[in-house]
């Protein structure tokens, strides 16, 4: 986190990711990461589909 200089940033644990996304209610969602974030996409999609 220390090397990211922008003020508007959050570090969120994977276990809290979906709830944080729901709380934010984004119009557009972009995920980026250097690891297994791609494995979370299907879980995120499934949860957001239930919201609509």
PyMOL Python script that loads the backbone (N, CA, C, O; Angstrom):
from pymol import cmd

cmd.read_pdbstr("""\
ATOM      1  N   UNK A   1       0.826  -1.196   0.000  1.00  0.00           N
ATOM      2  CA  UNK A   1       0.000   0.000   0.000  1.00  0.00           C
ATOM      3  C   UNK A   1       0.868   1.258   0.000  1.00  0.00           C
ATOM      4  O   UNK A   1       0.458   2.283  -0.543  1.00  0.00           O
ATOM      5  N   UNK A   2       2.026   1.200   0.582  1.00  0.00           N
ATOM      6  CA  UNK A   2       2.852   2.379   0.722  1.00  0.00           C
ATOM      7  C   UNK A   2       3.327   2.975  -0.592  1.00  0.00           C
ATOM      8  O   UNK A   2       3.597   4.174  -0.654  1.00  0.00           O
ATOM      9  N   UNK A   3       3.436   2.179  -1.633  1.00  0.00           N
ATOM     10  CA  UNK A   3       3.925   2.681  -2.914  1.00  0.00           C
ATOM     11  C   UNK A   3       2.825   3.256  -3.797  1.00  0.00           C
ATOM     12  O   UNK A   3       3.121   3.900  -4.803  1.00  0.00           O
ATOM     13  N   UNK A   4       1.571   3.037  -3.445  1.00  0.00           N
ATOM     14  CA  UNK A   4       0.459   3.586  -4.209  1.00  0.00           C
ATOM     15  C   UNK A   4       0.151   4.953  -3.613  1.00  0.00           C
ATOM     16  O   UNK A   4      -0.290   5.051  -2.468  1.00  0.00           O
ATOM     17  N   UNK A   5       0.382   5.995  -4.382  1.00  0.00           N
ATOM     18  CA  UNK A   5       0.335   7.356  -3.860  1.00  0.00           C
ATOM     19  C   UNK A   5      -1.037   8.010  -3.876  1.00  0.00           C
ATOM     20  O   UNK A   5      -1.229   9.019  -3.198  1.00  0.00           O
ATOM     21  N   UNK A   6      -2.005   7.475  -4.627  1.00  0.00           N
ATOM     22  CA  UNK A   6      -3.308   8.127  -4.676  1.00  0.00           C
ATOM     23  C   UNK A   6      -4.016   8.011  -3.320  1.00  0.00           C
ATOM     24  O   UNK A   6      -3.809   7.042  -2.590  1.00  0.00           O
ATOM     25  N   UNK A   7      -4.834   8.985  -2.996  1.00  0.00           N
ATOM     26  CA  UNK A   7      -5.525   8.996  -1.715  1.00  0.00           C
ATOM     27  C   UNK A   7      -6.718   8.044  -1.675  1.00  0.00           C
ATOM     28  O   UNK A   7      -7.031   7.484  -0.624  1.00  0.00           O
ATOM     29  N   UNK A   8      -7.388   7.857  -2.820  1.00  0.00           N
ATOM     30  CA  UNK A   8      -8.603   7.056  -2.869  1.00  0.00           C
ATOM     31  C   UNK A   8      -8.241   5.602  -3.155  1.00  0.00           C
ATOM     32  O   UNK A   8      -8.292   5.163  -4.304  1.00  0.00           O
ATOM     33  N   UNK A   9      -7.877   4.856  -2.116  1.00  0.00           N
ATOM     34  CA  UNK A   9      -7.486   3.455  -2.276  1.00  0.00           C
ATOM     35  C   UNK A   9      -7.935   2.671  -1.053  1.00  0.00           C
ATOM     36  O   UNK A   9      -8.102   3.230   0.030  1.00  0.00           O
ATOM     37  N   UNK A  10      -8.125   1.392  -1.237  1.00  0.00           N
ATOM     38  CA  UNK A  10      -8.495   0.502  -0.136  1.00  0.00           C
ATOM     39  C   UNK A  10      -7.781  -0.829  -0.319  1.00  0.00           C
ATOM     40  O   UNK A  10      -7.600  -1.304  -1.440  1.00  0.00           O
ATOM     41  N   UNK A  11      -7.393  -1.401   0.762  1.00  0.00           N
ATOM     42  CA  UNK A  11      -6.861  -2.764   0.768  1.00  0.00           C
ATOM     43  C   UNK A  11      -7.950  -3.644   1.366  1.00  0.00           C
ATOM     44  O   UNK A  11      -8.327  -3.476   2.526  1.00  0.00           O
ATOM     45  N   UNK A  12      -8.447  -4.570   0.579  1.00  0.00           N
ATOM     46  CA  UNK A  12      -9.575  -5.396   0.993  1.00  0.00           C
ATOM     47  C   UNK A  12      -9.179  -6.860   0.910  1.00  0.00           C
ATOM     48  O   UNK A  12      -8.630  -7.313  -0.095  1.00  0.00           O
ATOM     49  N   UNK A  13      -9.459  -7.579   1.956  1.00  0.00           N
ATOM     50  CA  UNK A  13      -9.188  -9.011   1.963  1.00  0.00           C
ATOM     51  C   UNK A  13     -10.181  -9.716   1.044  1.00  0.00           C
ATOM     52  O   UNK A  13     -11.316  -9.261   0.894  1.00  0.00           O
ATOM     53  N   UNK A  14      -9.769 -10.808   0.435  1.00  0.00           N
ATOM     54  CA  UNK A  14     -10.652 -11.552  -0.472  1.00  0.00           C
ATOM     55  C   UNK A  14     -11.958 -11.949   0.195  1.00  0.00           C
ATOM     56  O   UNK A  14     -13.010 -11.937  -0.444  1.00  0.00           O
ATOM     57  N   UNK A  15     -11.901 -12.296   1.453  1.00  0.00           N
ATOM     58  CA  UNK A  15     -13.109 -12.713   2.168  1.00  0.00           C
ATOM     59  C   UNK A  15     -14.146 -11.588   2.237  1.00  0.00           C
ATOM     60  O   UNK A  15     -15.340 -11.858   2.367  1.00  0.00           O
ATOM     61  N   UNK A  16     -13.703 -10.335   2.153  1.00  0.00           N
ATOM     62  CA  UNK A  16     -14.589  -9.175   2.261  1.00  0.00           C
ATOM     63  C   UNK A  16     -14.889  -8.531   0.917  1.00  0.00           C
ATOM     64  O   UNK A  16     -15.624  -7.546   0.853  1.00  0.00           O
ATOM     65  N   UNK A  17     -14.338  -9.065  -0.139  1.00  0.00           N
ATOM     66  CA  UNK A  17     -14.406  -8.425  -1.452  1.00  0.00           C
ATOM     67  C   UNK A  17     -15.835  -8.259  -1.970  1.00  0.00           C
ATOM     68  O   UNK A  17     -16.214  -7.161  -2.376  1.00  0.00           O
ATOM     69  N   UNK A  18     -16.617  -9.306  -1.964  1.00  0.00           N
ATOM     70  CA  UNK A  18     -17.967  -9.237  -2.536  1.00  0.00           C
ATOM     71  C   UNK A  18     -18.843  -8.273  -1.741  1.00  0.00           C
ATOM     72  O   UNK A  18     -19.592  -7.495  -2.332  1.00  0.00           O
ATOM     73  N   UNK A  19     -18.764  -8.310  -0.434  1.00  0.00           N
ATOM     74  CA  UNK A  19     -19.568  -7.393   0.378  1.00  0.00           C
ATOM     75  C   UNK A  19     -19.165  -5.942   0.129  1.00  0.00           C
ATOM     76  O   UNK A  19     -20.019  -5.056   0.107  1.00  0.00           O
ATOM     77  N   UNK A  20     -17.879  -5.697  -0.058  1.00  0.00           N
ATOM     78  CA  UNK A  20     -17.418  -4.337  -0.350  1.00  0.00           C
ATOM     79  C   UNK A  20     -17.918  -3.873  -1.711  1.00  0.00           C
ATOM     80  O   UNK A  20     -18.327  -2.721  -1.859  1.00  0.00           O
ATOM     81  N   UNK A  21     -17.890  -4.743  -2.696  1.00  0.00           N
ATOM     82  CA  UNK A  21     -18.401  -4.397  -4.028  1.00  0.00           C
ATOM     83  C   UNK A  21     -19.883  -4.063  -3.942  1.00  0.00           C
ATOM     84  O   UNK A  21     -20.326  -3.072  -4.524  1.00  0.00           O
ATOM     85  N   UNK A  22     -20.650  -4.868  -3.232  1.00  0.00           N
ATOM     86  CA  UNK A  22     -22.079  -4.601  -3.077  1.00  0.00           C
ATOM     87  C   UNK A  22     -22.313  -3.262  -2.384  1.00  0.00           C
ATOM     88  O   UNK A  22     -23.197  -2.502  -2.780  1.00  0.00           O
ATOM     89  N   UNK A  23     -21.529  -2.975  -1.360  1.00  0.00           N
ATOM     90  CA  UNK A  23     -21.668  -1.728  -0.615  1.00  0.00           C
ATOM     91  C   UNK A  23     -21.405  -0.513  -1.501  1.00  0.00           C
ATOM     92  O   UNK A  23     -22.083   0.507  -1.377  1.00  0.00           O
ATOM     93  N   UNK A  24     -20.439  -0.621  -2.378  1.00  0.00           N
ATOM     94  CA  UNK A  24     -20.056   0.484  -3.257  1.00  0.00           C
ATOM     95  C   UNK A  24     -21.050   0.711  -4.393  1.00  0.00           C
ATOM     96  O   UNK A  24     -21.138   1.817  -4.926  1.00  0.00           O
ATOM     97  N   UNK A  25     -21.798  -0.329  -4.767  1.00  0.00           N
ATOM     98  CA  UNK A  25     -22.768  -0.278  -5.862  1.00  0.00           C
ATOM     99  C   UNK A  25     -22.177   0.341  -7.141  1.00  0.00           C
ATOM    100  O   UNK A  25     -22.705   1.334  -7.641  1.00  0.00           O
ATOM    101  N   UNK A  26     -21.102  -0.226  -7.667  1.00  0.00           N
ATOM    102  CA  UNK A  26     -20.460   0.376  -8.849  1.00  0.00           C
ATOM    103  C   UNK A  26     -21.289   0.196 -10.123  1.00  0.00           C
ATOM    104  O   UNK A  26     -21.986  -0.804 -10.292  1.00  0.00           O
ATOM    105  N   UNK A  27     -21.197   1.174 -10.999  1.00  0.00           N
ATOM    106  CA  UNK A  27     -21.803   1.035 -12.326  1.00  0.00           C
ATOM    107  C   UNK A  27     -20.906   0.193 -13.217  1.00  0.00           C
ATOM    108  O   UNK A  27     -21.387  -0.560 -14.065  1.00  0.00           O
ATOM    109  N   UNK A  28     -19.612   0.324 -13.022  1.00  0.00           N
ATOM    110  CA  UNK A  28     -18.611  -0.438 -13.774  1.00  0.00           C
ATOM    111  C   UNK A  28     -17.639  -1.019 -12.757  1.00  0.00           C
ATOM    112  O   UNK A  28     -17.229  -0.335 -11.819  1.00  0.00           O
ATOM    113  N   UNK A  29     -17.276  -2.272 -12.944  1.00  0.00           N
ATOM    114  CA  UNK A  29     -16.342  -2.931 -12.036  1.00  0.00           C
ATOM    115  C   UNK A  29     -15.165  -3.473 -12.838  1.00  0.00           C
ATOM    116  O   UNK A  29     -15.349  -4.235 -13.787  1.00  0.00           O
ATOM    117  N   UNK A  30     -13.969  -3.079 -12.456  1.00  0.00           N
ATOM    118  CA  UNK A  30     -12.735  -3.560 -13.077  1.00  0.00           C
ATOM    119  C   UNK A  30     -11.919  -4.221 -11.977  1.00  0.00           C
ATOM    120  O   UNK A  30     -11.693  -3.618 -10.927  1.00  0.00           O
ATOM    121  N   UNK A  31     -11.480  -5.436 -12.201  1.00  0.00           N
ATOM    122  CA  UNK A  31     -10.617  -6.096 -11.227  1.00  0.00           C
ATOM    123  C   UNK A  31      -9.213  -6.195 -11.811  1.00  0.00           C
ATOM    124  O   UNK A  31      -9.029  -6.479 -12.994  1.00  0.00           O
ATOM    125  N   UNK A  32      -8.242  -5.957 -10.960  1.00  0.00           N
ATOM    126  CA  UNK A  32      -6.839  -6.074 -11.359  1.00  0.00           C
ATOM    127  C   UNK A  32      -6.096  -6.709 -10.201  1.00  0.00           C
ATOM    128  O   UNK A  32      -6.429  -6.495  -9.036  1.00  0.00           O
ATOM    129  N   UNK A  33      -5.113  -7.470 -10.530  1.00  0.00           N
ATOM    130  CA  UNK A  33      -4.321  -8.070  -9.481  1.00  0.00           C
ATOM    131  C   UNK A  33      -3.154  -8.845 -10.045  1.00  0.00           C
ATOM    132  O   UNK A  33      -3.044  -9.066 -11.251  1.00  0.00           O
ATOM    133  N   UNK A  34      -2.305  -9.243  -9.159  1.00  0.00           N
ATOM    134  CA  UNK A  34      -1.136 -10.028  -9.543  1.00  0.00           C
ATOM    135  C   UNK A  34      -1.200 -11.351  -8.788  1.00  0.00           C
ATOM    136  O   UNK A  34      -0.400 -11.620  -7.892  1.00  0.00           O
ATOM    137  N   UNK A  35      -2.152 -12.147  -9.167  1.00  0.00           N
ATOM    138  CA  UNK A  35      -2.315 -13.411  -8.459  1.00  0.00           C
ATOM    139  C   UNK A  35      -3.565 -14.098  -8.931  1.00  0.00           C
ATOM    140  O   UNK A  35      -3.793 -14.253 -10.131  1.00  0.00           O
ATOM    141  N   UNK A  36      -4.372 -14.507  -7.985  1.00  0.00           N
ATOM    142  CA  UNK A  36      -5.533 -15.322  -8.310  1.00  0.00           C
ATOM    143  C   UNK A  36      -6.855 -14.551  -8.325  1.00  0.00           C
ATOM    144  O   UNK A  36      -7.912 -15.159  -8.161  1.00  0.00           O
ATOM    145  N   UNK A  37      -6.825 -13.239  -8.515  1.00  0.00           N
ATOM    146  CA  UNK A  37      -8.065 -12.459  -8.545  1.00  0.00           C
ATOM    147  C   UNK A  37      -8.997 -12.972  -9.651  1.00  0.00           C
ATOM    148  O   UNK A  37     -10.217 -12.890  -9.512  1.00  0.00           O
ATOM    149  N   UNK A  38      -8.452 -13.482 -10.715  1.00  0.00           N
ATOM    150  CA  UNK A  38      -9.269 -14.016 -11.797  1.00  0.00           C
ATOM    151  C   UNK A  38     -10.167 -15.149 -11.352  1.00  0.00           C
ATOM    152  O   UNK A  38     -11.228 -15.373 -11.934  1.00  0.00           O
ATOM    153  N   UNK A  39      -9.748 -15.866 -10.320  1.00  0.00           N
ATOM    154  CA  UNK A  39     -10.561 -16.961  -9.797  1.00  0.00           C
ATOM    155  C   UNK A  39     -11.791 -16.452  -9.055  1.00  0.00           C
ATOM    156  O   UNK A  39     -12.735 -17.208  -8.828  1.00  0.00           O
ATOM    157  N   UNK A  40     -11.787 -15.189  -8.679  1.00  0.00           N
ATOM    158  CA  UNK A  40     -12.905 -14.611  -7.940  1.00  0.00           C
ATOM    159  C   UNK A  40     -14.008 -14.084  -8.858  1.00  0.00           C
ATOM    160  O   UNK A  40     -15.120 -13.827  -8.398  1.00  0.00           O
ATOM    161  N   UNK A  41     -13.718 -13.921 -10.139  1.00  0.00           N
ATOM    162  CA  UNK A  41     -14.660 -13.293 -11.066  1.00  0.00           C
ATOM    163  C   UNK A  41     -15.995 -14.030 -11.108  1.00  0.00           C
ATOM    164  O   UNK A  41     -17.044 -13.391 -11.038  1.00  0.00           O
ATOM    165  N   UNK A  42     -15.982 -15.337 -11.219  1.00  0.00           N
ATOM    166  CA  UNK A  42     -17.243 -16.084 -11.294  1.00  0.00           C
ATOM    167  C   UNK A  42     -18.047 -15.923 -10.005  1.00  0.00           C
ATOM    168  O   UNK A  42     -19.275 -15.852 -10.056  1.00  0.00           O
ATOM    169  N   UNK A  43     -17.384 -15.866  -8.861  1.00  0.00           N
ATOM    170  CA  UNK A  43     -18.076 -15.662  -7.586  1.00  0.00           C
ATOM    171  C   UNK A  43     -18.715 -14.268  -7.543  1.00  0.00           C
ATOM    172  O   UNK A  43     -19.853 -14.113  -7.101  1.00  0.00           O
ATOM    173  N   UNK A  44     -17.979 -13.271  -8.003  1.00  0.00           N
ATOM    174  CA  UNK A  44     -18.489 -11.901  -8.023  1.00  0.00           C
ATOM    175  C   UNK A  44     -19.696 -11.806  -8.948  1.00  0.00           C
ATOM    176  O   UNK A  44     -20.723 -11.235  -8.580  1.00  0.00           O
ATOM    177  N   UNK A  45     -19.572 -12.362 -10.142  1.00  0.00           N
ATOM    178  CA  UNK A  45     -20.682 -12.335 -11.104  1.00  0.00           C
ATOM    179  C   UNK A  45     -21.930 -12.986 -10.518  1.00  0.00           C
ATOM    180  O   UNK A  45     -23.028 -12.440 -10.617  1.00  0.00           O
ATOM    181  N   UNK A  46     -21.756 -14.138  -9.919  1.00  0.00           N
ATOM    182  CA  UNK A  46     -22.890 -14.876  -9.351  1.00  0.00           C
ATOM    183  C   UNK A  46     -23.589 -14.053  -8.274  1.00  0.00           C
ATOM    184  O   UNK A  46     -24.818 -13.980  -8.253  1.00  0.00           O
ATOM    185  N   UNK A  47     -22.828 -13.441  -7.391  1.00  0.00           N
ATOM    186  CA  UNK A  47     -23.415 -12.641  -6.320  1.00  0.00           C
ATOM    187  C   UNK A  47     -24.112 -11.389  -6.852  1.00  0.00           C
ATOM    188  O   UNK A  47     -25.183 -11.021  -6.368  1.00  0.00           O
ATOM    189  N   UNK A  48     -23.516 -10.740  -7.836  1.00  0.00           N
ATOM    190  CA  UNK A  48     -24.117  -9.515  -8.375  1.00  0.00           C
ATOM    191  C   UNK A  48     -25.355  -9.812  -9.198  1.00  0.00           C
ATOM    192  O   UNK A  48     -26.257  -8.977  -9.266  1.00  0.00           O
ATOM    193  N   UNK A  49     -25.424 -10.978  -9.825  1.00  0.00           N
ATOM    194  CA  UNK A  49     -26.623 -11.367 -10.553  1.00  0.00           C
ATOM    195  C   UNK A  49     -27.808 -11.501  -9.611  1.00  0.00           C
ATOM    196  O   UNK A  49     -28.934 -11.167  -9.979  1.00  0.00           O
ATOM    197  N   UNK A  50     -27.568 -11.984  -8.403  1.00  0.00           N
ATOM    198  CA  UNK A  50     -28.634 -12.145  -7.413  1.00  0.00           C
ATOM    199  C   UNK A  50     -29.143 -10.797  -6.907  1.00  0.00           C
ATOM    200  O   UNK A  50     -30.270 -10.702  -6.420  1.00  0.00           O
ATOM    201  N   UNK A  51     -28.329  -9.766  -7.020  1.00  0.00           N
ATOM    202  CA  UNK A  51     -28.709  -8.439  -6.567  1.00  0.00           C
ATOM    203  C   UNK A  51     -29.714  -7.788  -7.521  1.00  0.00           C
ATOM    204  O   UNK A  51     -30.496  -6.936  -7.097  1.00  0.00           O
ATOM    205  N   UNK A  52     -29.706  -8.169  -8.784  1.00  0.00           N
ATOM    206  CA  UNK A  52     -30.574  -7.519  -9.781  1.00  0.00           C
ATOM    207  C   UNK A  52     -31.841  -8.263 -10.005  1.00  0.00           C
ATOM    208  O   UNK A  52     -32.670  -7.841 -10.812  1.00  0.00           O
TER     209      UNK A  52
END
""", "prot")
cmd.dss("prot")
cmd.show_as("cartoon", "prot")
cmd.util.cbc("prot")
cmd.orient("prot")
